Amino acid sequence: MINLRKAEDRGHFDFGWLNTYHSFSFGEYYDPNHMGFRDLRVLNEDRVQPGKGFPTHPHRDMEILTYVLEGALQHRDSMGNGSVIRPGEVQRMSAGTGVTHSEYNASNEEPVHFLQIWVLPRESGLPPGYEQKDFAAERKKGHWLLIASPDGHQGSVTVHQDVHVYASWIPPNEELFFQVKPDRHIWLQVARGEVLLQDQILKAGDGAALSQVPSVDLRGKRDAEVLLFDLA
């Protein structure tokens, strides 16, 4: 079973400094039919104008992944971390018992474009944590590169939930498969470009929920950057 979540059907707000699309209910956007998928709770596509950003605010009991597509994002938090996240890098922040942080466009000239991803943790009250790793584009080309997992294997960041997150660059006309284990569920998100999922074209911003399927079969239509969430 495949359920598409088209880019134009997402929640959308343009605040001037922030242009944001929500695949699932978030903030001022509420749709009882789109409250998340399995343990994937938030998937926002954000574009922040130069010099602007999110001032210090709190989180708790959430696994937060940041995936930068273009530009650079400045991060600071109450754990003492300060960093700039650039394309190819993935940041994981476990909010746990509570953390505050801010996120700003690191440039005063160029916008920053990124995905903000929230995953429900396996339990509440975990210690806060932080991790940031680089996953170069050439490592993703034509295959699934593991970028987040429960145990951090293959150099991935560690997420406190039974979820594996993969990223790939799929060139035009190249085929890419993902074997789905029994009782697993897949969320597919196209970050850039276009792919063919079976007989359906998915473009940038489109998502798809797949359940009770033996595999995910993709073919590149235009150079595409795709994230795949393998969920319990």
C-alpha positions in Angstrom: 0.0 0.0 0.0 1.4 3.4 -1.0 -0.1 6.7 0.2 1.3 9.9 -1.5 1.8 13.2 0.3 2.1 15.7 -2.5 4.2 18.8 -2.0 1.4 21.2 -2.7 -0.9 19.5 -0.2 1.4 20.1 2.8 0.8 22.8 5.4 2.4 26.1 4.2 3.3 29.4 5.9 5.3 32.3 4.5 6.3 34.6 7.4 8.7 36.6 5.2 11.8 35.6 7.1 10.7 31.9 7.0 9.0 30.0 4.2 8.0 26.6 5.6 6.1 23.5 4.5 4.8 20.9 6.9 4.3 17.3 5.9 2.6 16.6 9.2 0.7 18.8 11.7 3.0 21.3 13.4 2.6 24.6 15.1 -0.2 26.6 13.5 -0.9 23.8 11.0 -3.3 21.0 12.2 -4.7 18.2 10.1 -6.0 15.2 12.0 -5.3 13.0 9.0 -1.6 13.9 9.0 -0.3 13.7 12.5 2.9 11.8 11.6 3.8 8.4 10.3 4.7 5.7 12.8 7.4 7.3 15.0 8.1 10.0 12.4 6.3 13.0 13.9 7.6 16.1 12.1 9.0 16.7 8.7 9.3 20.4 7.8 11.0 21.9 4.8 12.3 25.4 5.9 13.9 28.3 4.0 15.2 31.0 6.2 16.3 34.4 5.0 19.8 35.8 5.5 20.5 36.8 9.1 17.2 35.5 10.4 16.3 32.4 12.4 14.6 30.8 15.4 15.5 32.4 18.8 16.2 30.3 21.8 13.3 27.9 22.5 12.8 24.7 24.5 12.3 21.0 23.5 12.0 17.8 25.4 11.5 14.1 24.7 12.1 14.3 21.0 14.9 13.1 18.6 15.6 16.0 16.2 17.5 15.7 13.0 18.6 18.6 10.8 19.5 18.0 7.2 20.8 21.0 5.3 20.2 21.2 1.6 21.6 24.7 0.7 23.4 27.4 2.7 24.5 27.1 6.3 22.6 26.9 9.6 24.1 28.2 12.9 23.2 26.2 16.0 23.6 26.9 19.7 22.2 25.0 22.7 22.1 24.8 26.4 24.4 21.8 26.4 27.2 24.1 25.3 27.2 23.1 21.6 27.8 25.7 18.9 28.2 24.7 15.3 27.4 25.5 11.7 25.6 22.8 9.7 26.3 22.7 6.0 25.0 20.6 3.1 26.0 17.0 3.5 26.0 17.3 7.3 23.4 15.8 9.7 22.8 17.0 13.2 21.1 14.9 15.8 19.9 16.6 19.0 18.2 14.4 21.6 16.0 16.8 23.7 15.4 14.2 26.4 14.7 15.7 29.8 14.9 19.2 28.3 17.1 21.4 26.2 17.0 24.9 24.7 18.6 25.9 21.4 18.5 28.5 18.7 18.9 28.1 14.9 19.9 31.0 12.6 21.0 31.4 9.0 24.7 31.6 9.3 24.9 33.9 6.3 23.9 37.6 5.9 23.7 37.2 2.1 22.3 33.8 1.2 19.2 31.9 2.4 19.4 28.5 4.1 17.3 25.6 3.0 17.0 22.6 5.3 14.8 19.7 6.5 13.8 19.6 10.2 12.9 16.0 11.3 11.4 15.0 14.6 11.3 11.3 15.7 9.5 10.2 18.9 12.0 8.6 21.3 11.6 5.0 22.5 11.2 6.4 26.1 10.8 9.7 27.8 13.3 11.2 30.2 16.5 10.3 28.3 19.6 12.5 28.9 19.9 15.3 26.3 22.6 14.6 23.6 24.1 16.1 20.5 25.9 14.8 17.4 26.9 16.1 14.0 28.5 14.2 11.2 29.4 14.8 7.5 27.9 12.6 4.8 29.5 13.7 1.6 27.4 13.8 -1.6 29.6 11.3 -3.4 29.0 8.7 -0.7 25.2 8.8 -1.5 25.4 8.6 -5.2 23.5 5.6 -6.6 23.0 3.8 -3.3 21.4 4.1 0.1 23.8 5.7 2.7 22.8 5.1 6.3 22.8 8.5 8.1 20.9 7.7 11.3 20.2 4.5 13.3 19.5 3.2 16.8 23.1 2.1 17.4 25.1 4.5 15.2 26.5 1.7 13.0 28.2 2.4 9.7 29.1 5.9 11.1 25.5 7.1 11.3 24.3 9.4 14.0 22.5 7.7 16.9 18.7 8.1 17.2 17.0 6.7 20.3 14.2 4.9 18.4 13.9 1.9 16.1 14.3 3.9 12.9 17.0 3.8 10.2 17.3 6.8 8.0 19.0 6.6 4.6 20.0 9.2 2.0 20.7 8.9 -1.7 21.5 10.8 -4.9 19.8 9.1 -7.8 21.0 10.0 -11.3 18.6 10.1 -14.2 17.5 6.6 -15.4 19.4 4.9 -12.6 17.4 2.3 -10.6 17.7 2.0 -6.9 16.0 -0.6 -4.7 15.4 -1.0 -1.0 14.4 -4.4 0.4 11.7 -4.0 3.1 11.8 -6.4 6.0 8.5 -7.9 7.3 6.4 -5.7 9.5 8.5 -2.6 8.6 7.1 0.7 7.2 8.8 3.2 4.9 8.5 6.9 4.5 10.1 8.3 1.4 10.8 12.0 1.0 12.1 13.7 -2.2 14.3 16.6 -1.2 15.3 17.6 -4.7 14.8 16.4 -8.3 12.3 13.8 -9.5 12.0 10.0 -9.2 9.7 7.4 -10.4 8.2 5.2 -7.7 6.7 2.3 -9.5 4.5 4.2 -12.0 4.2 7.4 -10.1 6.4 10.5 -10.4 7.5 12.1 -7.2 9.0 15.6 -7.3 10.8 17.7 -4.8 8.7 18.1 -1.6 6.6 15.0 -2.3 6.5 12.2 0.3 5.1 8.6 0.3 4.1 6.2 3.0 4.6 2.6 2.1 3.3 -0.3 4.2 3.0 -4.0 3.4 5.4 -3.8 0.4 8.3 -6.1 -0.2 10.6 -3.4 -1.7 10.9 0.2 -2.7 11.7 0.5 -6.4 12.9 3.9 -7.6 14.2 5.2 -10.9 15.7 8.7 -11.3 13.9 11.1 -13.6 16.0 14.2 -12.8 19.0 14.2 -10.4 17.3 13.5 -7.1 18.2 13.6 -3.5 15.9 11.3 -1.5 15.6 10.4 2.2 14.2 7.0 3.2 12.9 6.3 6.7 12.7 2.6 7.7 10.3 2.5 10.7 8.8 -0.2 13.0 
